[in-house]
Amino acid sequence: MPQAPSRHVFVYGTLRRGGSNDITRRQPAPRYVGMAQVGGTLYDLGRYPGLLLGAAGAVLGEVYEIDAVLEQALDVLEEVRPEPSSEYFKRTVPVVVDGRELACLVYEVNPQRARGHAVIAGGDWMLGAIVRT
């Protein structure tokens, strides 16, 4: 039986190495690809961040190669649902890692959930620098 192709995911918050939901502790184990940035704004939602894509800022994260089983587990963790009230929406965006462009899954926060929350200065959740907006 053929194996489903792997995908890449860009993680920017609690899924980063050392975070409370560290992706490297999940099974099946992902393969670390490298550090990267995406264009967007990072919001402090309390115990975790939310990324809104497309803004002029840069958000720092890690890229991992994952399989379909882990992708499904991440969808559950990020509360991805088909309706407009979903906490996160799964997007595919081009991300450059070590000079090569990869199509990466990114969990983008529902804009309704980010409204009124502080912006994380510098776009790095692990540094935790917060600027009130």
Secondary structure, 3 states (H helix, E strand, C coil): CCCCCCEEEEECCCCCCCCCCCHHHCCCCCEEEEEEEEEEEEEECCCCEEEEEEEEEEEEEEEEEECHHHHHHHHHHCCECCCCCCCEEEEEEEEEECCEEEEEEEEEECHHHHCCCEEEHHHCCCCCCEECC
